[in-house]
Amino acid sequence: MRAAGLGRLGLWLQLRHEKPARPDSALPAGTGPLLILCTSRSSHAARGQIRAMLETRRPDLRILDATAEGMPDPETDLAAMRRLFERAEPFAVLLLGTELPAALIVCAAEMRRPVIMGEARFDKRETRWSLRAGMRRELLARIKTIFVTDTASHHVARRVGIPPGKVSMTGPVAEILDPLPCNEAERSTLAELLGGRHSWLAACVPPSEEDSVLTAHLSALHQSHRALLFLVPTDPDRIAPLTERFEQNGLIVARRDLEEEPNEEVQVMIADTNAELGLWYRLAPVTYLGGTLSGDDELTRHPFEPAALGSAVIHGPFTGRFPTEWQQLDGGNASRLVPGAEALADSVAELTQPDLVADLASNAWTVSTGGAGVAMRITSAVLNTLEEAEQ
């Protein structure tokens, strides 16, 4: 069976059963143009940004959430989708994420309504000789514009036959965080005190990673004898034993809770709370985010916090708390992944070189602040489609 026939068979099997009729769901109030929005679970953050942009630029726009409670199944209920399109008369459909709701896409094609897909992520399974992969390829062929998040997805899209003019790589819609604040007078004073010394930050380090951080700093000192570590433990009660442990290894420690300062002799500065993370991110060109090495990551910070403040980011293999953000940073050559304690020590030592740090930090800043641009591209595609419909 040819690939196209396999895809059509998969669609027929998906949509062949007619669902019991159910009461029609309410439409958004107003008389403005209506957009149907369908969002995968992985793209909920993107949905909020794009929806806000659309409503700001077109206040009369009505948006119908196809995944809201009480809505018919956009995956399998073709009859309900047809009734919905007849009542709502949408000008377009916007999909966000990896899912391809078959009934919704087929109905849009029947009604000649364009479908735009943002935040699309594809993998090699799309190229397989299977009913599911064939059905997805058939659905992708019915989409007008596709914005993919990464080069691998773009490559897969081209391999499955999507024309070059239909697919663009934008990157994902990153969550935009407000920079953590700091006392500028304090930052300026400490920066002058550091006098250009290489420094790095280990943020929110759990007890299980304290030895790894110690080893990494000893390695950094071997590479740059004036290196300074800012250390923020997850538990303030660990400050005293940490001080003792570091001093046993011949290091000079200053404690923030005792109002001590990181003068020229100090090699480790231990902070007592997270309240000043904005200060340490600004002072440290390199940040290791604790919890990602051991998986003890309940208190791991958002990776865009240091990235947005110009600090290059190191992390371990446990990225479950912020998987999308880590994927963005790693994919943009904007962070350094280390598989274990030895690799952490190697990376911290290597990143005493200013040129490497500058490249990594610049890429991290670009990724962490670029989500608005991606959201704007998707928003513009929707509004351009609306302008065409209104002509």
KOLLOGU-626172 format. One record per residue (C-alpha): x negated, y negated, z; residue number from 1. Coordinates in pm, whole numbers. Example, Ala and Ser with C-alpha at 12.3 -4.5 7.8 and 13.67 -1.06 7.14 Angstrom:
2
> x; y; z; i
> -1230; 450; 780; 1 $
> -1367; 106; 714; 2 $
END
This chain:
391
> x; y; z; i
> 0; 0; 0; 1 $
> -136; -342; -90; 2 $
> -211; -592; 184; 3 $
> 83; -818; 90; 4 $
> 320; -522; 95; 5 $
> 187; -416; 434; 6 $
> 252; -766; 569; 7 $
> 608; -774; 435; 8 $
> 674; -430; 585; 9 $
> 549; -552; 922; 10 $
> 781; -853; 902; 11 $
> 1077; -636; 807; 12 $
> 1013; -406; 1102; 13 $
> 980; -707; 1333; 14 $
> 1301; -874; 1221; 15 $
> 1524; -585; 1112; 16 $
> 1736; -566; 1427; 17 $
> 2008; -830; 1460; 18 $
> 2035; -965; 1811; 19 $
> 2369; -1008; 1993; 20 $
> 2508; -1357; 1945; 21 $
> 2454; -1593; 2236; 22 $
> 2575; -1946; 2313; 23 $
> 2385; -2212; 2125; 24 $
> 2131; -2401; 2334; 25 $
> 2160; -2776; 2377; 26 $
> 1966; -3008; 2149; 27 $
> 1767; -3309; 2273; 28 $
> 1982; -3620; 2306; 29 $
> 1957; -3899; 2052; 30 $
> 1973; -3939; 1676; 31 $
> 1602; -3958; 1589; 32 $
> 1407; -3701; 1388; 33 $
> 1363; -3363; 1554; 34 $
> 1047; -3153; 1581; 35 $
> 1051; -2792; 1695; 36 $
> 752; -2722; 1921; 37 $
> 639; -2369; 2007; 38 $
> 342; -2327; 2240; 39 $
> 133; -2025; 2336; 40 $
> 53; -1985; 2703; 41 $
> -315; -2068; 2643; 42 $
> -228; -2410; 2498; 43 $
> -4; -2561; 2766; 44 $
> -257; -2835; 2844; 45 $
> -272; -2928; 2476; 46 $
> 108; -2940; 2462; 47 $
> 123; -3213; 2725; 48 $
> -135; -3434; 2553; 49 $
> 10; -3396; 2204; 50 $
> 367; -3443; 2319; 51 $
> 271; -3764; 2501; 52 $
> 93; -3896; 2191; 53 $
> 389; -3815; 1966; 54 $
> 639; -3981; 2196; 55 $
> 419; -4288; 2232; 56 $
> 379; -4337; 1858; 57 $
> 740; -4246; 1772; 58 $
> 966; -4322; 2071; 59 $
> 1270; -4210; 1870; 60 $
> 1123; -3863; 1811; 61 $
> 1315; -3574; 1964; 62 $
> 1114; -3263; 2055; 63 $
> 1282; -2926; 2098; 64 $
> 1075; -2675; 2299; 65 $
> 1131; -2334; 2141; 66 $
> 987; -2159; 2446; 67 $
> 1211; -2331; 2701; 68 $
> 1443; -2128; 2921; 69 $
> 1769; -2041; 2747; 70 $
> 1627; -2066; 2394; 71 $
> 1661; -1769; 2157; 72 $
> 1354; -1555; 2096; 73 $
> 1148; -1727; 1823; 74 $
> 962; -1402; 1766; 75 $
> 1244; -1165; 1672; 76 $
> 1584; -1342; 1662; 77 $
> 1606; -1455; 1299; 78 $
> 1983; -1511; 1301; 79 $
> 1960; -1741; 1603; 80 $
> 1671; -1932; 1444; 81 $
> 1882; -1986; 1130; 82 $
> 2168; -2125; 1337; 83 $
> 1926; -2346; 1526; 84 $
> 1782; -2491; 1206; 85 $
> 2129; -2558; 1066; 86 $
> 2230; -2747; 1381; 87 $
> 1903; -2924; 1460; 88 $
> 1783; -3002; 1106; 89 $
> 1418; -3032; 1214; 90 $
> 1174; -3207; 983; 91 $
> 891; -2969; 1084; 92 $
> 767; -2703; 1325; 93 $
> 451; -2743; 1535; 94 $
> 282; -2431; 1671; 95 $
> 10; -2461; 1935; 96 $
> -209; -2162; 2016; 97 $
> -264; -1816; 1877; 98 $
> 90; -1682; 1862; 99 $
> 282; -1662; 1535; 100 $
> 656; -1643; 1618; 101 $
> 782; -1448; 1319; 102 $
> 1150; -1544; 1321; 103 $
> 1071; -1913; 1361; 104 $
> 812; -1920; 1081; 105 $
> 1024; -1716; 840; 106 $
> 1324; -1939; 902; 107 $
> 1118; -2254; 852; 108 $
> 997; -2118; 518; 109 $
> 1353; -2032; 415; 110 $
> 1469; -2383; 502; 111 $
> 1162; -2541; 337; 112 $
> 1046; -2701; 658; 113 $
> 668; -2737; 694; 114 $
> 488; -2558; 976; 115 $
> 174; -2709; 1133; 116 $
> -49; -2497; 1355; 117 $
> -295; -2646; 1605; 118 $
> -526; -2490; 1863; 119 $
> -543; -2180; 1641; 120 $
> -784; -1907; 1745; 121 $
> -844; -1599; 1530; 122 $
> -1068; -1296; 1565; 123 $
> -1175; -1004; 1347; 124 $
> -855; -813; 1424; 125 $
> -681; -1043; 1175; 126 $
> -879; -873; 892; 127 $
> -786; -517; 983; 128 $
> -575; -285; 769; 129 $
> -279; -259; 1008; 130 $
> 88; -356; 1021; 131 $
> 27; -621; 1285; 132 $
> -265; -779; 1105; 133 $
> -80; -764; 773; 134 $
> 225; -930; 926; 135 $
> 14; -1209; 1077; 136 $
> -155; -1272; 741; 137 $
> 187; -1292; 579; 138 $
> 300; -1547; 838; 139 $
> -20; -1751; 808; 140 $
> 40; -1779; 434; 141 $
> 367; -1962; 511; 142 $
> 203; -2231; 725; 143 $
> 126; -2567; 566; 144 $
> -167; -2685; 782; 145 $
> -386; -2497; 1030; 146 $
> -630; -2655; 1276; 147 $
> -867; -2397; 1427; 148 $
> -1072; -2435; 1744; 149 $
> -1408; -2284; 1643; 150 $
> -1627; -2173; 1354; 151 $
> -1552; -1803; 1406; 152 $
> -1178; -1870; 1369; 153 $
> -1243; -2081; 1059; 154 $
> -1446; -1797; 907; 155 $
> -1169; -1545; 978; 156 $
> -907; -1779; 830; 157 $
> -1106; -1803; 508; 158 $
> -1162; -1426; 498; 159 $
> -791; -1351; 516; 160 $
> -727; -1578; 218; 161 $
> -610; -1909; 365; 162 $
> -695; -2177; 104; 163 $
> -964; -2429; 207; 164 $
> -722; -2720; 185; 165 $
> -491; -2566; 446; 166 $
> -741; -2496; 727; 167 $
> -963; -2738; 920; 168 $
> -1191; -2689; 1218; 169 $
> -1120; -2951; 1483; 170 $
> -1225; -2782; 1805; 171 $
> -976; -2727; 2087; 172 $
> -771; -2993; 2263; 173 $
> -979; -3046; 2575; 174 $
> -828; -3164; 2898; 175 $
> -946; -3518; 2960; 176 $
> -1050; -3580; 3320; 177 $
> -1097; -3916; 3483; 178 $
> -1464; -3946; 3591; 179 $
> -1514; -3881; 3959; 180 $
> -1580; -4211; 4139; 181 $
> -1888; -4311; 4331; 182 $
> -2023; -4605; 4525; 183 $
> -2220; -4791; 4259; 184 $
> -2438; -4971; 4512; 185 $
> -2529; -4635; 4668; 186 $
> -2601; -4484; 4328; 187 $
> -2827; -4772; 4232; 188 $
> -3017; -4754; 4561; 189 $
> -3071; -4378; 4537; 190 $
> -3167; -4395; 4169; 191 $
> -3435; -4649; 4257; 192 $
> -3551; -4430; 4544; 193 $
> -3582; -4128; 4312; 194 $
> -3810; -4328; 4084; 195 $
> -3766; -4105; 3780; 196 $
> -3815; -3773; 3962; 197 $
> -3653; -3472; 3796; 198 $
> -3348; -3371; 3996; 199 $
> -3078; -3109; 3964; 200 $
> -2753; -3037; 4144; 201 $
> -2616; -2707; 4270; 202 $
> -2250; -2788; 4330; 203 $
> -2017; -2594; 4560; 204 $
> -2254; -2304; 4618; 205 $
> -2103; -2008; 4808; 206 $
> -2317; -1818; 5058; 207 $
> -2356; -1532; 4810; 208 $
> -2555; -1760; 4577; 209 $
> -2773; -1949; 4823; 210 $
> -3078; -1728; 4768; 211 $
> -3041; -1760; 4390; 212 $
> -3039; -2140; 4418; 213 $
> -3344; -2131; 4646; 214 $
> -3533; -1913; 4396; 215 $
> -3432; -2141; 4111; 216 $
> -3559; -2451; 4291; 217 $
> -3890; -2287; 4373; 218 $
> -3922; -2212; 4002; 219 $
> -3838; -2575; 3916; 220 $
> -4105; -2696; 4161; 221 $
> -4359; -2470; 3995; 222 $
> -4277; -2642; 3665; 223 $
> -4245; -2995; 3810; 224 $
> -4389; -3039; 4160; 225 $
> -4175; -3350; 4229; 226 $
> -3844; -3180; 4144; 227 $
> -3553; -3253; 4379; 228 $
> -3248; -3036; 4447; 229 $
> -2914; -3182; 4553; 230 $
> -2727; -2895; 4719; 231 $
> -2356; -2898; 4805; 232 $
> -2252; -2576; 4986; 233 $
> -1891; -2464; 4989; 234 $
> -1896; -2441; 5369; 235 $
> -2035; -2737; 5570; 236 $
> -2114; -2492; 5853; 237 $
> -2386; -2349; 5627; 238 $
> -2589; -2672; 5634; 239 $
> -2793; -2585; 5945; 240 $
> -2882; -2228; 5842; 241 $
> -2953; -2346; 5487; 242 $
> -3189; -2611; 5619; 243 $
> -3372; -2349; 5822; 244 $
> -3387; -2106; 5528; 245 $
> -3530; -2366; 5290; 246 $
> -3780; -2493; 5547; 247 $
> -3899; -2137; 5608; 248 $
> -3995; -2137; 5240; 249 $
> -4209; -2444; 5285; 250 $
> -3958; -2700; 5153; 251 $
> -3887; -3041; 5303; 252 $
> -3514; -3091; 5353; 253 $
> -3301; -3403; 5406; 254 $
> -2943; -3381; 5533; 255 $
> -2674; -3620; 5418; 256 $
> -2469; -3563; 5734; 257 $
> -2762; -3697; 5937; 258 $
> -2789; -3999; 5706; 259 $
> -3135; -3891; 5590; 260 $
> -3257; -4006; 5248; 261 $
> -3433; -3823; 4963; 262 $
> -3765; -4003; 4991; 263 $
> -4076; -3904; 4797; 264 $
> -4162; -3611; 5026; 265 $
> -3813; -3457; 5031; 266 $
> -3759; -3159; 4797; 267 $
> -3401; -3066; 4891; 268 $
> -3110; -3295; 4979; 269 $
> -2814; -3110; 5134; 270 $
> -2477; -3285; 5111; 271 $
> -2198; -3210; 5353; 272 $
> -1878; -3262; 5147; 273 $
> -1743; -3266; 4792; 274 $
> -1639; -3629; 4834; 275 $
> -1960; -3757; 4679; 276 $
> -1983; -3522; 4382; 277 $
> -1936; -3820; 4151; 278 $
> -2256; -3965; 4297; 279 $
> -2460; -3645; 4259; 280 $
> -2337; -3582; 3903; 281 $
> -2460; -3928; 3807; 282 $
> -2798; -3882; 3973; 283 $
> -2871; -3526; 3858; 284 $
> -2944; -3470; 3486; 285 $
> -2871; -3097; 3535; 286 $
> -2586; -2933; 3729; 287 $
> -2533; -2569; 3818; 288 $
> -2169; -2502; 3904; 289 $
> -2159; -2263; 4196; 290 $
> -1941; -1955; 4201; 291 $
> -1998; -1869; 3836; 292 $
> -2300; -1649; 3910; 293 $
> -2144; -1421; 4171; 294 $
> -1774; -1450; 4089; 295 $
> -1707; -1604; 4429; 296 $
> -1546; -1890; 4238; 297 $
> -1243; -1999; 4439; 298 $
> -1401; -2344; 4484; 299 $
> -1580; -2371; 4149; 300 $
> -1545; -2720; 4003; 301 $
> -1403; -2807; 3662; 302 $
> -1695; -2797; 3412; 303 $
> -1595; -3127; 3253; 304 $
> -1665; -3312; 3579; 305 $
> -2044; -3312; 3538; 306 $
> -2028; -3303; 3159; 307 $
> -1829; -3626; 3139; 308 $
> -2086; -3800; 3360; 309 $
> -2388; -3708; 3151; 310 $
> -2513; -3404; 3344; 311 $
> -2617; -3093; 3150; 312 $
> -2431; -2787; 3279; 313 $
> -2558; -2442; 3374; 314 $
> -2317; -2161; 3461; 315 $
> -2305; -1789; 3524; 316 $
> -2091; -1522; 3353; 317 $
> -1784; -1565; 3575; 318 $
> -1579; -1828; 3392; 319 $
> -1229; -1704; 3474; 320 $
> -1111; -2022; 3644; 321 $
> -1173; -2241; 3337; 322 $
> -1211; -2003; 3042; 323 $
> -1107; -2246; 2768; 324 $
> -1335; -2525; 2890; 325 $
> -1635; -2294; 2918; 326 $
> -1565; -2160; 2570; 327 $
> -1566; -2517; 2439; 328 $
> -1892; -2609; 2611; 329 $
> -2071; -2288; 2517; 330 $
> -1945; -2304; 2159; 331 $
> -2061; -2664; 2127; 332 $
> -2414; -2591; 2252; 333 $
> -2319; -2805; 2548; 334 $
> -2392; -2572; 2840; 335 $
> -2638; -2302; 2938; 336 $
> -2503; -1956; 3024; 337 $
> -2722; -1751; 3257; 338 $
> -2643; -1384; 3324; 339 $
> -2809; -1364; 3665; 340 $
> -3030; -1517; 3932; 341 $
> -3356; -1467; 3740; 342 $
> -3212; -1640; 3433; 343 $
> -3087; -1925; 3651; 344 $
> -3440; -1980; 3778; 345 $
> -3577; -1974; 3423; 346 $
> -3317; -2223; 3297; 347 $
> -3363; -2464; 3585; 348 $
> -3738; -2459; 3526; 349 $
> -3698; -2503; 3151; 350 $
> -3457; -2791; 3194; 351 $
> -3718; -3000; 3369; 352 $
> -3805; -3103; 3011; 353 $
> -3622; -3433; 2942; 354 $
> -3564; -3374; 2569; 355 $
> -3384; -3042; 2628; 356 $
> -3173; -3195; 2903; 357 $
> -3081; -3495; 2687; 358 $
> -2957; -3279; 2399; 359 $
> -2753; -3054; 2627; 360 $
> -2604; -3345; 2820; 361 $
> -2515; -3534; 2502; 362 $
> -2334; -3231; 2360; 363 $
> -2155; -3177; 2692; 364 $
> -2036; -3536; 2700; 365 $
> -1908; -3509; 2343; 366 $
> -1713; -3189; 2416; 367 $
> -1570; -3308; 2749; 368 $
> -1445; -3638; 2608; 369 $
> -1346; -3522; 2260; 370 $
> -1009; -3364; 2335; 371 $
> -819; -3684; 2267; 372 $
> -960; -3697; 1913; 373 $
> -847; -3341; 1839; 374 $
> -503; -3408; 1982; 375 $
> -483; -3721; 1768; 376 $
> -561; -3526; 1449; 377 $
> -280; -3281; 1520; 378 $
> -46; -3564; 1612; 379 $
> -130; -3752; 1292; 380 $
> -59; -3443; 1081; 381 $
> 288; -3418; 1238; 382 $
> 363; -3788; 1191; 383 $
> 238; -3784; 831; 384 $
> 477; -3497; 764; 385 $
> 758; -3702; 918; 386 $
> 673; -4002; 698; 387 $
> 688; -3778; 391; 388 $
> 1028; -3645; 499; 389 $
> 1161; -3997; 550; 390 $
> 1058; -4123; 206; 391 $
END
